[in-house]
Amino acid sequence: MADITSSKTSAKAFAFGTVAATGWYATTSALLAAPLDYFIPIGGAVTLAGLIPILLNRHAVRQQANIDNVALTQRLGVLDRHVMVNVVDTNHCVSEANDQFLDVTGYRRDELIGKPVKILYCESNGQSKADEIRGTLLRGETWQGETPLRRKDGTVMHTHTTVIPLFDAMGEWTGSIAARTDITRTKKLLAEQETMETLEELRDDIWIVDADSERFTYMNRAAMRRTDWTKQNYKEKSLGDIAQDRGAKAIVSACRELKENGEGMTHFETVLKGKPFYASIKLLRVKNAEDRFLILLNDISDRLAEERKKSDFIAMVSHELRSPLTSIKGSMGLLLSNATGELPDKALALLGIAHRNADRLVLIINDILDLEKISAGRMDFDLQDSDMSELVRETNHATEMLQQRFALKVETKGIDKPLPIKTDSTRIIQVLTNFMSNACKFSKPNGKIVIEVQQLDESLRVSVTDEGPGIPSSDHHKIFERFADLENSDRSSKGGTGLGLSICKAIVESLGGTIGFETEENVGTTFYFVLPQAQCAEDGDRAEEEFREAS
Amino acid sequence: MINLLHVEDDADIREIAMMALGISGEFAIIQCESGDEALSEVENSTPDVILLDMMMPGMTGLQTLQHMRKMPHLAEVPAIFMTARTQQSDVDELRAMGNVEVITKPFDPMTLSDQIKEAMAKIDA
């Protein structure tokens, strides 16, 4: 048998010793007798796939090889150096392995011989694949396919493998022999090729630019179409060649800024050759390679067109619904004020109902329009120096009718002095009015509502507390959801749209604040928001940006 | 008396505004149903204030006022838009024209005259 400890002499010993010992002789002879044309090159490697049918035939008939020993040694040497070969005995232990196998897997011969073959398996599918191979071999058939192997250092390699059952002269099964070709690199290349093909087909423009020279190193098809460059000439171009376009100028500046900062990613909207794009730029830093910019340009003209349509729709609905409401409310308002003469009490009462419901319709339309603005990220904010005490007083005044309707008493606390804050006063009144409206609707008649402003460190906490039934714990998580379906809320009788609090949340958060509630069943509920007094947003734009994120 | 030119395509709203402003007795009102009609009306007259609907078929309220602003005698006349479009950016855009204020629809007929006087005072200030 071959010397299993000496790797220097093992190649020859492996070849001759093993040939003499077992059916490998027949197998190897059959392998060598086959024309070399049957080796199919794949990505620079050689697979044994094409060889197998011939091999099987030859093996099956146990053809007596009549090959010159020298030629045999040479051929075995070539094979031995190229293909990984190992033999497994009936106990599923490795009994032979050639130098190539040891080189590639990283094992020494003494570490492998006699060890269960399963140490080479990968955990993910190793056992099931081994069972599949074993089943095939026990039927006397050859197994062929891809097998992952775990190297000694734990890394995984991929092999194309042919496993043939071995039989002794009596026809008894003595184990199996496997010939493998390392296809790890081939697989990687194929995967890379697939990735590149996918990038080529993408609708988005992809540019890869060398960070130092600013030259283009890759452009997909869409990018070439956009720039009117070709595969032949884009590598001669640099960012400087596009910098005259205003939108491209922004891309160039962003790249240079990223390089200066040394890392990171940036996103922004820009216009390139008259088309709007969403640009994403990442500085790629890879060890032992030049820094590169990965630039992805997503054409957003369709999205913007959709947004324009939506915006036009909002304007149209806003106008079309509010115009008739103006007439309805205006007519009823004039009648109620006796501008056309005294009306009987019953008529006034009915008109009052109609007028209140027209008001309700206005609120519903406003909520729906606000929701549309939130969804489209188009709600405007007008940040001005304001006084929270004044905003609370205004809200209290604006909800007087509602308070009277429900016979409620309102107490204000903490508004006896000016409380400066930079915020959008109209939107804050909208939030407070919503809190007040809920408090009025859910309070018991003759109950009390408390509006309180508390000065915190650099912020203000504004709360509205009612003595209503409280909110069941099962509903707490739904409170700020749109159209929240709450137990005991009886929305239809209370007259809400189910949108108010979700709109409040979006408004408060986009103004840099937080919103919340505290509640106890059968005691009452407090809704509150906390807003920083010095609004960190420099102007409305920042607030709008936050609003988009919040929504 | 305040000479007010009201430009509004919706006949119902014109009637309500006429009644609402008539109660106070402080306004002399001329009404037009389109921008074109309003431009003809002001060729030889100078109202104290122009009340404009924003969205009208044909010439919008904004376009009507832009034309009026080109007429020397109307270059600085106070204008008040009545609009359902209440986006702050829209309001800012209108105010940027100068001597412009905005009243939101639906308006309260009982306070309309006060709202117009307040808006005129704001423009004056």
Interface residues (C-beta under 8 A of the other chain):
Chain A: A315 S318 H319 L321 R322 S323 P324 L325 T326 S327 K329 G330 S331 G333 L334 S337 A339 V362 K373 R378 D380 F381 D382 T426 G540
Chain B: D10 D12 I13 I16 A17 M19 A20 I23 M54 M55 A84 R85 Q87 Q88 S89 D92 K105 P106 F107 D108 P109 M110
